[in-house]
């Protein structure tokens, strides 16, 4: 599946350092999306993402500064989505040709959401789910929606800011 990294942290054992590792893997995925996986590795892709982020020291700061990164539209399944941890972003396609993007940081306690299936974004830590069209909470314990981001289609790529 496209949103599976094969390295999803255990809910309560993941420390910040592990999470940062996953972000790095996600950063690689942005530049090397292919064959439906985000777990590809390659330092060139990571450098490209860092470059696109204006040499920002973290994905959070790049997102905050409005930096943009391209994601292949074809890698976002209808009814599903792609989690780009390096950008703290989840991109969804609720209906064909309609793309949405939200913060991938769960509003409960800050875990990264890790999957999107059947138009539902899931957080692995405590089970919160969010509507992939609106970011609204479907099931708690989260009580606030995922903040929406801007996503634009550019050819066969998506730009999230
Ligand atoms: Fe997401 Fe608790 S951090 S449900």
Boltz pocket constraint, residues with backbone or C-beta under 6 A from the ligand:
constraints:
  - pocket:
      binder: B
      contacts: [[A, 106], [A, 107], [A, 108], [A, 109], [A, 110], [A, 111], [A, 123], [A, 124], [A, 125], [A, 126], [A, 127], [A, 128], [A, 140], [A, 141], [A, 142]]
      max_distance: 6.0
